[in-house]
Amino acid sequence: MKFALFFGNRGFMPAELIAGARKDMIKAVTDAGHEYLAMDENATRYGAVETRDEGRLYHDWLKSHEGEYDGVILCMPIFIDENGAVTALQDAGVPILMQAYPDEIGKMDFKHRRDAYCGKFSVTDVFYQYKIPFTVMKPHVVHPLSAAFRANLDDFAAICRVVKGMKRFNLGCIGARTTAFKTVRFDEVTLQRYGINVESFDLSELVYKVNKKSDDEPAVAAKLKRLEKYTDFTKVPEKNKYTLAKISVVIDEYIAEYHLDAITLRCWNEMETILRVCPCVLISELNDRGIVCSCEIDLTSAITMRAMALASCKATACLDWNNNYGDDENKVILFHCGPVAQSLMAGKGTVTEHKMFAKGDPGSGWGSNEGRIAAFDMTFSNGFTEDGKLKVYAEEAKFTSDEIEDGYFGCAGVAEIPDLQNKLINLAKGGFKHHTTIGVGHMKYVLEEAFKTYLGYEVVDIAR
């Protein structure tokens, strides 16, 4: 990410502390692997902002770099002037991280005392009054070169990725809502208000495009080679392999033509009855490739999947709240038939015939990537549209290494979730569906900060 750096000043405070802060912050940002923009240090005293006029100078400088930066770090080396800061950043249009320096015992004389602990409230209060969104983190004061600030910076970078990636994106809806599931209904106009543009395609068009492709097309051959390398395809009949490769190529064409950032797919039962395949493994591969894809036209699941993928830079998955795990009330088996990204699995998956479809129509369900989900810390999240609002939740848990018997088909994992039973009640009473989406790592704070502070989603607390 690239951060614009802002340094504040106040005339009667020891301004020479700002020169050191500039060096500290540049080092902190670059050591974390990010880029920075900073106004010339000769533009004002130490390149910092104190007055409204200096704030206007910074504002215009920032405007000249619009589109180049993903967030702003507002550095308070001392008790800074809030008027200059507001003037400078009121049109920033990106997340703003408030950072204030700590004072040091033994350096509390007038020459060294910073008072940024107090000054931070002066800035946040005025930003609140001006309705300029900003981010504050623990601890209240923190040195830029500390491990604590590095953790803050990692989280802030994740917030910036989520906000940048979610503020405006294209979501492809391939097929109509699965008739049996009213639970996945959504309001397209509401989503547009949040910058989420839905492009809708009839599944019959996909079937037509697939049937027009020949086995010897270079794109089909290349896709088949990729899929066979991606997971264990040895059990799949040759004809079904080629059909899966053709579907994947057609989906890639939709992505390229319509600039799709995410997809939701009608995965049953026309693909099984007409094309004789189940597209689970294609969904798995898309998610590992960085193109978020949910199944069963659960479009709002694709939204939270994309947010978590942006935050974690790892694959995500859409899963069912499927089974209790014995008598442990805090454990649940999260499952789907085979669309889980290979990178989230404990071992290499095996592409099989989907047992639910094979039961009534043998030979119709090749494409389920079966296996088990690996043990890792995770975040689970989902949402829905109601009354013109996008409502979401985010909570943290972990996948365990608890075994699931071999006869259990599909791809599943045991999740351990603190106070699960009360959370399930809140999910049910709150109108949330039988799906949840999962991502790697604990990122509840990052998601909620991005959703609530910058994107305007309504965040629901299911842990209350």
N, C-alpha and C positions, 0 to 999 in steps of 0.2 A: 504494500500500500504506500501511498505518498501522502504525507501530512504537511499541512501549512503550519508553521510555528509562529505563535504570537507571544510576545514578551511584554508584560505590563510594567509600569513605573509610577511613582508618586514623588513629587519634588522634594519633600522634606525627609524622605527615607534614604538610606544609603544606596544610591543608584549604582555604585560600582559593583554591587553584588550581581547586577544583571549581566555583566560581561562574562562572569563565570557561569551563570545559568545558561547562557547561549551555547557555550562550549559543552556543558553537561548534557543538554537536551539533544544537541546534534549527535553527540556520541551515543546516547541512549537509543535514539531512533535508528541510526545506521548499524549499531551493534545488533539490533533486533532484526536486521535484514530489510528495513524499509527505506524509502526515500523521503526527502524533505524539501520544502520551499521555505525560505526565510527572507524577509525584507532586508535590504542592504543595511548593514549596521551603521552606516554613515548617514542614512536618511533621517534619523533622529538621534538623540543621545543614546548610544549603545544599541540602536535599532529597535528600541522599545517604544511603547505607546503610553502617553500620560494624558494629554489634553484631547479635547474634541477634534481640534485641527489635526493632530497626529493620528487620531482615530480615523478621520476621513482619508488621510494619506494612506493608511494601511488598508482601509476599505477599498479604495481605488486600485491599489496594488493587487489586492486579493482578486478583485473583479477582473483584472487583466490576465489572471491565471485561471479563470473559471473553467472547470472541466478537467483541470490537471491534478487536483488534489481530492482525496477521498475523505479527509477529516481534518479538523483543526485541533491542535494542542495549545490550550491557553495556559501559559506558564506564568505563575505568580512567584517570582523570587522574593518579593516583599509584599507589603500591604499596598496593592496597586490601586490606581484610579479607575473606578467602575464606569465613569462616563466615557472615557476614551475607549474602553473595551467594548461597550455596547455599540458605540458609533462604528467601531471597526468591524464587528462581527454580526451585526443585525441581519445582514443579507448573505451570510456564509453559505447557507443551504445544505450543509453537511453536518454530521455529528461533531460535537465540540466536547473535548475532554478537559475538565478543570483539574489542573495540577498545582499544588501549593507546596512550597519548600518548608521543611521543618526547621525550627530553631535548634541550636546545639547548646547543651549545658557547658558553661565556661565561655560562651560567646554570646552573652546576653547584654553586653554594653551597647550604647547607641550606635557605634560604628558597625556592629555585626548583627544586631537584633533585627529580625525580618518581620515579625507580626503577621505573616501570611496565614497563619492559623485563623486569625480573626478576619483578615481581609478577604479570605475565600467566601465568607458569608456575605460580605458586601457585594461581591460580584454576582454570586448565585441569586441573591435576592433581587437585584436589579434585572438580571436576565429573566427571572421568573415574571417580574412586572411587565417586561417588554414581550413576553411570550416567545422568547428565543430558546428552543430546546437545547439541553446540554446534558452531559453525563458526569456524575460524580461517583467515585469508587472509594473503597477502604484501602489504606488508612486515610484519614482526613488530610494529613500532610505527609509527603513522601519525597525522598530525594530521587532525582531522575536516574542516578546510577545505582540504585538499590535493586535487590531482587524483587521487592514488593512492586516497584514501579514497572519492572519488566513484565510481571504478571498482569498488571493493569494495562500495559501497552498491548500485550497479546490479546486480552479481552476486547480492548478498544478496536484493534485491527479487525477482530471478528465482527464486532458490531458494525463497523464501516462496510465490511464485505456484505453483510446481510442487507443493510440499508441500501447500498448501491445496487445490489443485485435484485432486490425486491421492489424498489421504487417504481420501476417500469420494466415489465418483461412479457413475453409472449408464451402462452400455454396452449398447446395443441390438444384438442379433444377429439380423439379418433373413435367415432361411433357414438350412438345415443346412450343415454343412461341405461344400464342393465335393468330390464323391466322389473325383475323381482326385488330390486333394492331401491325403495324410496329413500332409504337412509342416506344415500349419497347425492340427493338433490342439492342444487346450488343456484344462486342468483347471479347471472352473468353481468347484469348492469351494476350490481353492488361491487363486484370484483373490479370492474372497469374504473370505478371511483377510487379504488386503491392502486390504480396503475397496472392492474393485471388484465391484460388483453387476451381474450379467449378466441382462438381460431378453431372452428368446428368443421369436421369432415365426416361424411357418411361412410360407414364401414363398407358399403357395397362398392364404393370407389376403390378402396384399398384392395378388396377381393378382385376387382376387375384389373387393376394394375398388376397384381401378383400373377394372375392367370396369363397376362400378356408377356411375362418374362420367360426367357428360355434358360435352360440349365447351363448353356455354354457362354452366357454373358460374362464378361470379365468381372463386373461388380459382384455378380452372384457367386462366382468361383472364389473370389477374394474373401467374400463374407463367410462362405462355408469354411474356408481354411481358418479364418479367425475364430469362428464358433467352435470348431473342433479342437483348437488350441486352448480356448477359454475354459472348457470344462469337459467332462467325459461324455462323448457323443457316441460311444461304440455300440450302444444298444439300439440306437435309432435307425429304422429302415432308411435306405438311401433316398427314396422318394420324399419322405417326410423331412429329411435333412435339407434337401434342396428347397422345399416349400418354406421352411423356417428361414433359410438364407434369403429367399426372395422377399418375404415379409419384412425382414430387417432392412433390406435395400430400399424397399418402398418407404418405410418409416424414415430412413435417412434422407430420402428425396423430399418428404414433407418438411423435415427439419431444415434442410438447406433452402428450399423455396420460400418458406414462410418465416424463416429466422426464429425457429422455435427454441425456447430456452428450457422448456419442460413439457412433458406429455402425460396424458392419461388415456388409457386404452380400454376399449370394450373387448374383453378377453374371452368371453363365453356368451352363448354357445355356438354362434355362427362360425367362428374359426374352426371349431371342432367338427361341426356337421358338414360344412362346405369344404374347408381346406384340409381337414383331417389332422390338424395340429393344435397344440396348446402353446401360446406365446410366452409362457413364464420365463423361459431361459433368455428370451430376447429382452424382456424387461430387466432381468438381472444384468445382462451385458450393457444395456444402456446406462443403468445407474453406475456401473463401474467405469463407464466411459465419461461420466460427468454430465450426462443428460438425464435429469431426474424423470422417472416414469413411474406412475402408479397404475394399478390394475382396477378393473371393475368400474371404470369411469368415476372413481373417487377423486374428483378434481381437487377438492380442498385438501386432500392428503398430499397431493403433488405440491401444494403451496408450502406446507410445513416441511415437507421433505427438502424442497429447494432451500428454504431458510437454514435448515440444519446442515445441508451440504455446503452452503456458503460459509457458515460459521466454522465448521470442522475441517473443511477441505477433504472430506471423506465421503464415501457412498452412504446412502440412507436406504430405508426400506419401509414398505407399508405392510402391516401385519394385522391379523385378527386377534382380538382378546378371546382366546379359544378354549382353554381348558384349565381347571384347577390342577395343582400339582400335589396330589395326595392331600394331607390334612394341613399343610402349611398355608395359612391364610395370607401370607405376604408373598407367596410365589404363584406365578401364572405361566402357562405355556402360551407363548406368542408364536403364531404360525401363519404361513401362507403356503400355497401348494408348490411354489418353486420359483418365485420372482426375486428372491433375496440375492443381492450382489455377492459374487463369489468371494470378494475381499472381506465380507462380513461372516463368512462361514468357517467352521473349525477345520475343514479339509476340503479337498476337491469334490465338487458335486457330481452327481450322475444324472444324466438326462433320461427320464423314464416316461412311460405312458401314464398320464394323469388317471389315477385309480377311480375317481368319481365318474369320469366320462367313459372310461373303459368298461365299467360295470354294465352300463346299458347299451353301449355302442363300441364294441372292441375295435381298436385300431384308430380311434378318433382323437386321442389325447396326447400324442407324442410332443414333448417339449417341457415337461416339468423338471426343473433342476433340483433334485432332492439332496438333502444333507442336513447338517445341524449348524445352528448359529454359534459362533465362538463366544467365549466368555470375555466380556469387556464392560467397562463403565459406559453407561449410555444415558441419553436423554430421550424422552418420549413426548410427542406433541401432536395435536390435531386441531381441527377447527371446522366451522360451518358458517353459512351466511344466514342472517335473520334480521328482518326489519331494516335493511340497508346497512347492516354492520357485519364485519368479519370478526367472529369471536374465536379465540384460540386459547389453548392452555399449553404449558410446558412444565414438565417435572423430571426429576433425575432418579435413576435407579441403576441396576447392573444386571447383565446376563451372567448366569452362573455356569459352572461346569457340570451341573447335575445332569444325569443321563436321562434320555428319553428312549423308551424301548424301540427296538428295530422295526417292529410292526407298525409304528406310527409313520404314516406316509407324509411326504412333503418336506418342507424346510421349517424347522422350529427350534426354539431355544427356551430355556427356563429363565424367566426374569424375576428378580427379587426386588420388590417395591415396598418401601416403608409405608405402613398404615394403608395397605392396599385396599382393604375392604371399605374404608370410608371414602377413599378416592373413587372407587367403583360406584358407590352410591351417588357421589357428586357428578360423575360422568353421566350416569343414567338420568338423574334429575335435571341435569343441565342440557340435555338434548344432544349429547355427543354420540357418534356412531359406534358400530362394532369393530371399527378399525382404529389403530393408532399408528403413528409413524415413529421410527427410531433412528437415532444418529449416534455416532461414536463420540464418547466423552461427555463430561458434564458441562452443559452450556445453557442452563435455565436462565441465569442472569443475563447473558448475552442476548438470548432470544427475546426475553421480556423487555429488556431495555430498547432493543431495536423495534419490536412490535409496538410498544406503548408510547415511547418517547418520540420516535421519529416517523413511524409508519402509520400511526393512528388506529391500529387494531384494538379491539376490546379484549383485554387479557383476563381470563377467568381463572380464579384460584380454586383448584380442585382439592387442595390440601387443607382447606379451612375446617 
